[in-house]
Amino acid sequence: MKETEQKKEGAWMTPQDIVDKMIDFTPVEWFKGNILEPTAGDGNIVMAILNKKVELGMTPFEAMDSTYANELNRERYLIML
């Protein structure tokens, strides 16, 4: 995303190395329940959550069924799909 778009939209994407650290520092028990990512953006945090849930033994369907994402920007939402 260009800097001008970031300023206009107020959108800031979390770098992948930060996402990885966030997932690593999150208690394992938290992945067993429902998770909401309130500012999904391009989906990198959502994908990391799904991957961790599957790594911990959930089926992909179970992981998707218990992970929710919200994105107000329609263009970003469509990219995530």
Buried (B, 14 or more C-beta within 10 A) or exposed (E): EEEEEEEEEEBEBBEEEEBEEEBEEBEEEEBEEEBEBEBBBBBBBBBBBBEBBBEEEBEEEEBBEBBBBEBEBEEBBEEBE
